Amino acid sequence: MEDKQFTTYFLAVLGALAVLTIAILVLANSLTSEPDEMDRGIASAVIERTKPMADVYVGSVPAATKAPVAMKVASVELSGEEVYQQVCAACHNAGVMNAPKPGDKSAWDQRLAKGIEAVYANAIGGIGGMPAKGGRADLSDAAVKAAVDHLVK
């Protein structure tokens, strides 16, 4: 008898909770409405502020759109010593990833055996773990060559 009484109370509580849930859903639905003009204005302002600064084109550009103007990186003219101190010294002074250290004659002799032009080409185009121009694309080729000349001394 106690099991039947428990089941009756349990089902009554579940039914009451179901009715309460449905009442809350109906009330919440009646209180909400379509967004008004102010909400739409705020949403458009947020979209405008958070849109990307530029578009990325991969592959061919559709004929209906105008292709962006190609941008050239401005080159920076620094002396060889300045380029070495700002760009090269971090790796070459410590010998990071077998970067030849300044004054290490045997390491430089191995590289110079191929000619100074090969060393220039490696410095400008990158080699091994070293990125092109030491990661400074804004450097001119002449500035990189001056840094090589400074480092090889």
Secondary structure, 3 states (H helix, E strand, C coil): CHHHHHHHHHHHHHHHHHHHHHHHHHHHHHHCCCCCHHHHHHHHHHHHHHCCCCCCCCCCCCCCCCCCCCCCCCCECCCHHHHHHHHHHHHHCCCHHHCCCCCCHHHHHHHHCCCHHHHHHHHHHCECCECHHHHCCCECHHHHHHHHHHHHC
